[in-house]
C-alpha cells in the first residue's frame, strides 16, 4: 500500500542516515519506527496502576509481608501442599 507522508527535510535526512547505518531501506526504517511507537503506546496504556484490596478484619495473615516476593511464594507453596 502506498501513502504520502509529509516530513521536514531534517527529519528525512536523519531517517535516511539512520536507515543506512542499519543497512535498511528508508521504508523499512520508518515502518520499524512506527511499530516501536505503537508498541510503546500500547505498553503505556497497559501499565495502568491497580489497587490491592485486602479483606477481613486484620488485613493480611500474620507473618505475610506483601513486599517480600520470595516469602510470599514460599507461603503459597505451603498452602498448595496442604
MARRO-778401 format. One record per residue: residue in three letters; y negated, z, x negated of N, C-alpha, C in turn; residue number from 1; chain. Coordinates in nm, 4 decimals. Example, Ala and Ser with C-alpha at 12.3 -4.5 7.8 and 13.67 -1.06 7.14 Angstrom:
<sites>
{residu ala; n.py 0.5690; n.pz 0.7800; n.px -1.3190; ca.py 0.4500; ca.pz 0.7800; ca.px -1.2300; c.py 0.3300; c.pz 0.7800; c.px -1.3200; num 1; chaine A}
{residu ser; n.py 0.2250; n.pz 0.7080; n.px -1.2850; ca.py 0.1060; ca.pz 0.7140; ca.px -1.3670; c.py -0.0030; c.pz 0.7870; c.px -1.2900; num 2; chaine A}
</sites>
This chain:
<sites>
{residu unk; n.py 0.1165; n.pz 0.0000; n.px -0.0844; ca.py 0.0000; ca.pz 0.0000; ca.px 0.0000; c.py -0.1235; c.pz 0.0000; c.px -0.0894; num 1; chaine A}
{residu unk; n.py -0.2218; n.pz -0.0741; n.px -0.0520; ca.py -0.3468; ca.pz -0.0788; ca.px -0.1287; c.py -0.4571; c.pz -0.0093; c.px -0.0509; num 2; chaine A}
{residu unk; n.py -0.5432; n.pz 0.0548; n.px -0.1269; ca.py -0.6576; ca.pz 0.1236; ca.px -0.0667; c.py -0.7713; c.pz 0.1213; c.px -0.1691; num 3; chaine A}
{residu unk; n.py -0.8924; n.pz 0.1120; n.px -0.1201; ca.py -1.0085; ca.pz 0.1135; ca.px -0.2095; c.py -1.0667; c.pz 0.2545; c.px -0.2124; num 4; chaine A}
{residu unk; n.py -1.0852; n.pz 0.3055; n.px -0.3339; ca.py -1.1462; ca.pz 0.4373; ca.px -0.3526; c.py -1.2615; c.pz 0.4194; c.px -0.4498; num 5; chaine A}
{residu unk; n.py -1.3752; n.pz 0.4702; n.px -0.4151; ca.py -1.4937; ca.pz 0.4552; ca.px -0.4992; c.py -1.5151; c.pz 0.5830; c.px -0.5791; num 6; chaine A}
{residu unk; n.py -1.5118; n.pz 0.5688; n.px -0.7118; ca.py -1.5275; ca.pz 0.6808; ca.px -0.8038; c.py -1.6419; c.pz 0.6512; c.px -0.9002; num 7; chaine A}
{residu unk; n.py -1.6941; n.pz 0.7558; n.px -0.9602; ca.py -1.8009; ca.pz 0.7357; ca.px -1.0572; c.py -1.7443; c.pz 0.6700; c.px -1.1836; num 8; chaine A}
{residu unk; n.py -1.8304; n.pz 0.6036; n.px -1.2557; ca.py -1.7898; ca.pz 0.5352; ca.px -1.3788; c.py -1.7315; c.pz 0.6348; c.px -1.4792; num 9; chaine A}
{residu unk; n.py -1.7974; n.pz 0.7505; n.px -1.4937; ca.py -1.7496; ca.pz 0.8527; ca.px -1.5875; c.py -1.6096; c.pz 0.9022; c.px -1.5511; num 10; chaine A}
{residu unk; n.py -1.5857; n.pz 0.9238; n.px -1.4216; ca.py -1.4556; ca.pz 0.9722; ca.px -1.3778; c.py -1.3469; c.pz 0.8676; c.px -1.4043; num 11; chaine A}
{residu unk; n.py -1.3772; n.pz 0.7433; n.px -1.3781; ca.py -1.2817; ca.pz 0.6358; ca.px -1.4039; c.py -1.2503; c.pz 0.6274; c.px -1.5531; num 12; chaine A}
{residu unk; n.py -1.3530; n.pz 0.6358; n.px -1.6373; ca.py -1.3314; ca.pz 0.6286; ca.px -1.7822; c.py -1.2445; c.pz 0.7452; c.px -1.8310; num 13; chaine A}
{residu unk; n.py -1.2729; n.pz 0.8654; n.px -1.7802; ca.py -1.1935; ca.pz 0.9822; ca.px -1.8191; c.py -1.0488; c.pz 0.9673; c.px -1.7723; num 14; chaine A}
{residu unk; n.py -1.0311; n.pz 0.9170; n.px -1.6515; ca.py -0.8962; ca.pz 0.8991; ca.px -1.5975; c.py -0.8200; c.pz 0.7925; c.px -1.6758; num 15; chaine A}
{residu unk; n.py -0.8875; n.pz 0.6842; n.px -1.7112; ca.py -0.8227; ca.pz 0.5793; ca.px -1.7901; c.py -0.7798; c.pz 0.6319; c.px -1.9270; num 16; chaine A}
{residu unk; n.py -0.8659; n.pz 0.7099; n.px -1.9888; ca.py -0.8345; ca.pz 0.7668; ca.px -2.1199; c.py -0.7141; c.pz 0.8603; c.px -2.1100; num 17; chaine A}
{residu unk; n.py -0.7133; n.pz 0.9458; n.px -2.0072; ca.py -0.6023; ca.pz 1.0392; ca.px -1.9886; c.py -0.4725; c.pz 0.9646; c.px -1.9587; num 18; chaine A}
{residu unk; n.py -0.4806; n.pz 0.8573; n.px -1.8810; ca.py -0.3616; ca.pz 0.7780; ca.px -1.8492; c.py -0.3030; c.pz 0.7157; c.px -1.9758; num 19; chaine A}
{residu unk; n.py -0.3897; n.pz 0.6613; n.px -2.0619; ca.py -0.3434; ca.pz 0.6023; ca.px -2.1877; c.py -0.2758; c.pz 0.7083; c.px -2.2737; num 20; chaine A}
{residu unk; n.py -0.3341; n.pz 0.8284; n.px -2.2802; ca.py -0.2768; ca.pz 0.9373; ca.px -2.3597; c.py -0.1386; c.pz 0.9777; c.px -2.3085; num 21; chaine A}
{residu unk; n.py -0.1176; n.pz 0.9632; n.px -2.1787; ca.py 0.0112; ca.pz 0.9998; ca.px -2.1190; c.py 0.1060; c.pz 0.8807; c.px -2.1094; num 22; chaine A}
{residu unk; n.py 0.0647; n.pz 0.7683; n.px -2.1638; ca.py 0.1445; ca.pz 0.6454; ca.px -2.1574; c.py 0.1783; c.pz 0.6103; c.px -2.0125; num 23; chaine A}
{residu unk; n.py 0.0778; n.pz 0.6197; n.px -1.9266; ca.py 0.0951; ca.pz 0.5912; ca.px -1.7841; c.py -0.0099; c.pz 0.4904; c.px -1.7404; num 24; chaine A}
{residu unk; n.py 0.0161; n.pz 0.4290; n.px -1.6267; ca.py -0.0854; ca.pz 0.3407; ca.px -1.5694; c.py -0.1905; c.pz 0.4268; c.px -1.5007; num 25; chaine A}
{residu unk; n.py -0.3054; n.pz 0.3684; n.px -1.4771; ca.py -0.4107; ca.pz 0.4407; ca.px -1.4052; c.py -0.3618; c.pz 0.4779; c.px -1.2656; num 26; chaine A}
{residu unk; n.py -0.2909; n.pz 0.3859; n.px -1.1997; ca.py -0.2388; ca.pz 0.4147; ca.px -1.0656; c.py -0.1430; c.pz 0.5334; c.px -1.0674; num 27; chaine A}
{residu unk; n.py -0.0530; n.pz 0.5372; n.px -1.1657; ca.py 0.0416; ca.pz 0.6487; ca.px -1.1756; c.py -0.0316; c.pz 0.7790; c.px -1.2046; num 28; chaine A}
{residu unk; n.py -0.1309; n.pz 0.7730; n.px -1.2923; ca.py -0.2082; ca.pz 0.8928; ca.px -1.3259; c.py -0.2804; c.pz 0.9474; c.px -1.2034; num 29; chaine A}
{residu unk; n.py -0.3469; n.pz 0.8589; n.px -1.1291; ca.py -0.4203; ca.pz 0.9009; ca.px -1.0089; c.py -0.3227; c.pz 0.9544; c.px -0.9043; num 30; chaine A}
{residu unk; n.py -0.2077; n.pz 0.8892; n.px -0.8881; ca.py -0.1078; ca.pz 0.9382; ca.px -0.7931; c.py -0.0596; c.pz 1.0774; c.px -0.8286; num 31; chaine A}
{residu unk; n.py -0.0324; n.pz 1.1001; n.px -0.9580; ca.py 0.0091; ca.pz 1.2331; ca.px -1.0024; c.py -0.1001; c.pz 1.3365; c.px -0.9778; num 32; chaine A}
{residu unk; n.py -0.2243; n.pz 1.2996; n.px -1.0029; ca.py -0.3364; ca.pz 1.3916; ca.px -0.9823; c.py -0.3487; c.pz 1.4303; c.px -0.8345; num 33; chaine A}
{residu unk; n.py -0.3297; n.pz 1.3337; n.px -0.7470; ca.py -0.3366; ca.pz 1.3621; ca.px -0.6031; c.py -0.2215; c.pz 1.4531; c.px -0.5623; num 34; chaine A}
{residu unk; n.py -0.1002; n.pz 1.4235; n.px -0.6134; ca.py 0.0146; ca.pz 1.5088; ca.px -0.5814; c.py -0.0071; c.pz 1.6526; c.px -0.6289; num 35; chaine A}
{residu unk; n.py -0.0611; n.pz 1.6683; n.px -0.7496; ca.py -0.0887; ca.pz 1.8027; ca.px -0.8016; c.py -0.1911; c.pz 1.8771; c.px -0.7154; num 36; chaine A}
{residu unk; n.py -0.2950; n.pz 1.8058; n.px -0.6742; ca.py -0.3976; ca.pz 1.8680; ca.px -0.5899; c.py -0.3393; c.pz 1.9093; c.px -0.4547; num 37; chaine A}
{residu unk; n.py -0.2568; n.pz 1.8249; n.px -0.3961; ca.py -0.1945; ca.pz 1.8577; ca.px -0.2673; c.py -0.0979; c.pz 1.9742; c.px -0.2811; num 38; chaine A}
{residu unk; n.py -0.0217; n.pz 1.9772; n.px -0.3907; ca.py 0.0705; ca.pz 2.0876; ca.px -0.4141; c.py -0.0046; c.pz 2.2187; c.px -0.4324; num 39; chaine A}
{residu unk; n.py -0.1138; n.pz 2.2157; n.px -0.5081; ca.py -0.1958; ca.pz 2.3359; ca.px -0.5289; c.py -0.2495; c.pz 2.3858; c.px -0.3952; num 40; chaine A}
{residu unk; n.py -0.2898; n.pz 2.2929; n.px -0.3097; ca.py -0.3429; ca.pz 2.3299; ca.px -0.1773; c.py -0.2339; c.pz 2.3948; c.px -0.0915; num 41; chaine A}
{residu unk; n.py -0.1132; n.pz 2.3365; n.px -0.0930; ca.py -0.0017; ca.pz 2.3933; ca.px -0.0163; c.py 0.0323; c.pz 2.5333; c.px -0.0655; num 42; chaine A}
{residu unk; n.py 0.0349; n.pz 2.5501; n.px -0.1976; ca.py 0.0666; ca.pz 2.6820; ca.px -0.2534; c.py -0.0391; c.pz 2.7855; c.px -0.2162; num 43; chaine A}
{residu unk; n.py -0.1644; n.pz 2.7455; n.px -0.2201; ca.py -0.2724; ca.pz 2.8388; ca.px -0.1856; c.py -0.2597; c.pz 2.8822; c.px -0.0402; num 44; chaine A}
{residu unk; n.py -0.2194; n.pz 2.7910; n.px 0.0457; ca.py -0.2036; ca.pz 2.8251; ca.px 0.1867; c.py -0.0817; c.pz 2.9128; c.px 0.2096; num 45; chaine A}
{residu unk; n.py 0.0231; n.pz 2.8960; n.px 0.1287; ca.py 0.1445; ca.pz 2.9754; ca.px 0.1485; c.py 0.1377; c.pz 3.1109; c.px 0.0786; num 46; chaine A}
{residu unk; n.py 0.0415; n.pz 3.1319; n.px -0.0100; ca.py 0.0278; ca.pz 3.2590; ca.px -0.0805; c.py -0.0557; c.pz 3.3585; c.px -0.0011; num 47; chaine A}
{residu unk; n.py -0.0371; n.pz 3.3565; n.px 0.1280; ca.py -0.1132; ca.pz 3.4484; ca.px 0.2126; c.py -0.0660; c.pz 3.5906; c.px 0.1892; num 48; chaine A}
{residu unk; n.py -0.1572; n.pz 3.6831; n.px 0.1986; ca.py -0.1233; ca.pz 3.8233; ca.px 0.1820; c.py -0.0524; c.pz 3.8712; c.px 0.3089; num 49; chaine A}
{residu unk; n.py 0.0338; n.pz 3.9684; n.px 0.2929; ca.py 0.1017; ca.pz 4.0252; ca.px 0.4074; c.py 0.1002; c.pz 4.1764; c.px 0.3954; num 50; chaine A}
{residu unk; n.py 0.1224; n.pz 4.2413; n.px 0.5049; ca.py 0.1173; ca.pz 4.3862; ca.px 0.5098; c.py 0.2581; c.pz 4.4392; c.px 0.5334; num 51; chaine A}
{residu unk; n.py 0.2990; n.pz 4.5358; n.px 0.4536; ca.py 0.4283; ca.pz 4.6001; ca.px 0.4723; c.py 0.4069; c.pz 4.7219; c.px 0.5612; num 52; chaine A}
{residu unk; n.py 0.4779; n.pz 4.7230; n.px 0.6711; ca.py 0.4676; ca.pz 4.8346; ca.px 0.7634; c.py 0.5958; c.pz 4.9152; c.px 0.7556; num 53; chaine A}
{residu unk; n.py 0.5827; n.pz 5.0448; n.px 0.7333; ca.py 0.7000; ca.pz 5.1325; ca.px 0.7338; c.py 0.7000; c.pz 5.2092; c.px 0.8652; num 54; chaine A}
{residu unk; n.py 0.8171; n.pz 5.2394; n.px 0.9132; ca.py 0.8305; ca.pz 5.3081; ca.px 1.0407; c.py 0.8910; c.pz 5.4453; c.px 1.0193; num 55; chaine A}
{residu unk; n.py 0.8727; n.pz 5.5311; n.px 1.1166; ca.py 0.9278; ca.pz 5.6661; ca.px 1.1105; c.py 0.8196; c.pz 5.7659; c.px 1.0751; num 56; chaine A}
{residu unk; n.py 0.8530; n.pz 5.8904; n.px 1.0944; ca.py 0.7537; ca.pz 5.9945; ca.px 1.0729; c.py 0.7149; c.pz 6.0104; c.px 0.9268; num 57; chaine A}
{residu unk; n.py 0.8130; n.pz 6.0041; n.px 0.8386; ca.py 0.7857; ca.pz 6.0324; ca.px 0.6994; c.py 0.7647; c.pz 5.9109; c.px 0.6121; num 58; chaine A}
{residu unk; n.py 0.7610; n.pz 5.7919; n.px 0.6698; ca.py 0.7457; ca.pz 5.6722; ca.px 0.5879; c.py 0.8769; c.pz 5.6358; c.px 0.5214; num 59; chaine A}
{residu unk; n.py 0.8724; n.pz 5.6062; n.px 0.3935; ca.py 0.9942; ca.pz 5.5671; ca.px 0.3216; c.py 1.0819; c.pz 5.6895; c.px 0.2963; num 60; chaine A}
{residu unk; n.py 1.2090; n.pz 5.6655; n.px 0.2681; ca.py 1.3030; ca.pz 5.7740; ca.px 0.2417; c.py 1.2671; c.pz 5.8456; c.px 0.1117; num 61; chaine A}
{residu unk; n.py 1.3053; n.pz 5.9719; n.px 0.1000; ca.py 1.2789; ca.pz 6.0454; ca.px -0.0241; c.py 1.3426; c.pz 5.9749; c.px -0.1432; num 62; chaine A}
{residu unk; n.py 1.2706; n.pz 5.9673; n.px -0.2530; ca.py 1.3210; ca.pz 5.9047; ca.px -0.3742; c.py 1.3000; c.pz 5.7544; c.px -0.3813; num 63; chaine A}
{residu unk; n.py 1.2460; n.pz 5.6942; n.px -0.2768; ca.py 1.2226; ca.pz 5.5498; ca.px -0.2757; c.py 1.0799; c.pz 5.5227; c.px -0.3220; num 64; chaine A}
{residu unk; n.py 1.0688; n.pz 5.4471; n.px -0.4286; ca.py 0.9382; ca.pz 5.4085; ca.px -0.4829; c.py 0.9227; c.pz 5.2576; c.px -0.4648; num 65; chaine A}
{residu unk; n.py 0.8351; n.pz 5.2162; n.px -0.3738; ca.py 0.8196; ca.pz 5.0740; ca.px -0.3426; c.py 0.7632; c.pz 4.9938; c.px -0.4590; num 66; chaine A}
{residu unk; n.py 0.7108; n.pz 5.0601; n.px -0.5602; ca.py 0.6558; ca.pz 4.9876; ca.px -0.6745; c.py 0.7581; c.pz 4.9695; c.px -0.7878; num 67; chaine A}
{residu unk; n.py 0.8799; n.pz 5.0203; n.px -0.7686; ca.py 0.9834; ca.pz 5.0108; ca.px -0.8716; c.py 1.0961; c.pz 4.9204; c.px -0.8212; num 68; chaine A}
{residu unk; n.py 1.0894; n.pz 4.7934; n.px -0.8579; ca.py 1.1833; ca.pz 4.6940; ca.px -0.8069; c.py 1.3273; c.pz 4.7241; c.px -0.8444; num 69; chaine A}
{residu unk; n.py 1.3516; n.pz 4.7578; n.px -0.9701; ca.py 1.4902; ca.pz 4.7813; ca.px -1.0125; c.py 1.5502; c.pz 4.9016; c.px -0.9401; num 70; chaine A}
{residu unk; n.py 1.4719; n.pz 5.0049; n.px -0.9183; ca.py 1.5225; ca.pz 5.1214; ca.px -0.8445; c.py 1.5516; c.pz 5.0838; c.px -0.6988; num 71; chaine A}
{residu unk; n.py 1.4663; n.pz 5.0007; n.px -0.6401; ca.py 1.4912; ca.pz 4.9560; ca.px -0.5029; c.py 1.6202; c.pz 4.8757; c.px -0.4930; num 72; chaine A}
{residu unk; n.py 1.6444; n.pz 4.7890; n.px -0.5915; ca.py 1.7678; ca.pz 4.7104; ca.px -0.5922; c.py 1.8905; c.pz 4.8007; c.px -0.6058; num 73; chaine A}
{residu unk; n.py 1.8793; n.pz 4.9037; n.px -0.6895; ca.py 1.9901; ca.pz 4.9988; ca.px -0.7037; c.py 2.0174; c.pz 5.0692; c.px -0.5713; num 74; chaine A}
{residu unk; n.py 1.9133; n.pz 5.1120; n.px -0.5025; ca.py 1.9292; ca.pz 5.1796; ca.px -0.3728; c.py 1.9922; c.pz 5.0841; c.px -0.2724; num 75; chaine A}
{residu unk; n.py 1.9465; n.pz 4.9594; n.px -0.2712; ca.py 2.0011; ca.pz 4.8610; ca.px -0.1783; c.py 2.1484; c.pz 4.8333; c.px -0.2083; num 76; chaine A}
{residu unk; n.py 2.1857; n.pz 4.8294; n.px -0.3369; ca.py 2.3263; ca.pz 4.8096; ca.px -0.3746; c.py 2.4120; c.pz 4.9257; c.px -0.3232; num 77; chaine A}
{residu unk; n.py 2.3600; n.pz 5.0475; n.px -0.3362; ca.py 2.4345; ca.pz 5.1648; ca.px -0.2885; c.py 2.4533; c.pz 5.1593; c.px -0.1379; num 78; chaine A}
{residu unk; n.py 2.3516; n.pz 5.1142; n.px -0.0640; ca.py 2.3610; ca.pz 5.1060; ca.px 0.0825; c.py 2.4658; c.pz 5.0018; c.px 0.1222; num 79; chaine A}
{residu unk; n.py 2.4673; n.pz 4.8872; n.px 0.0533; ca.py 2.5625; ca.pz 4.7802; ca.px 0.0842; c.py 2.7054; c.pz 4.8238; c.px 0.0534; num 80; chaine A}
{residu unk; n.py 2.7241; n.pz 4.9086; n.px -0.0474; ca.py 2.8583; ca.pz 4.9517; ca.px -0.0864; c.py 2.9133; c.pz 5.0642; c.px 0.0007; num 81; chaine A}
{residu unk; n.py 2.8295; n.pz 5.1252; n.px 0.0839; ca.py 2.8740; ca.pz 5.2347; ca.px 0.1709; c.py 2.9551; c.pz 5.1848; c.px 0.2878; num 82; chaine A}
</sites>
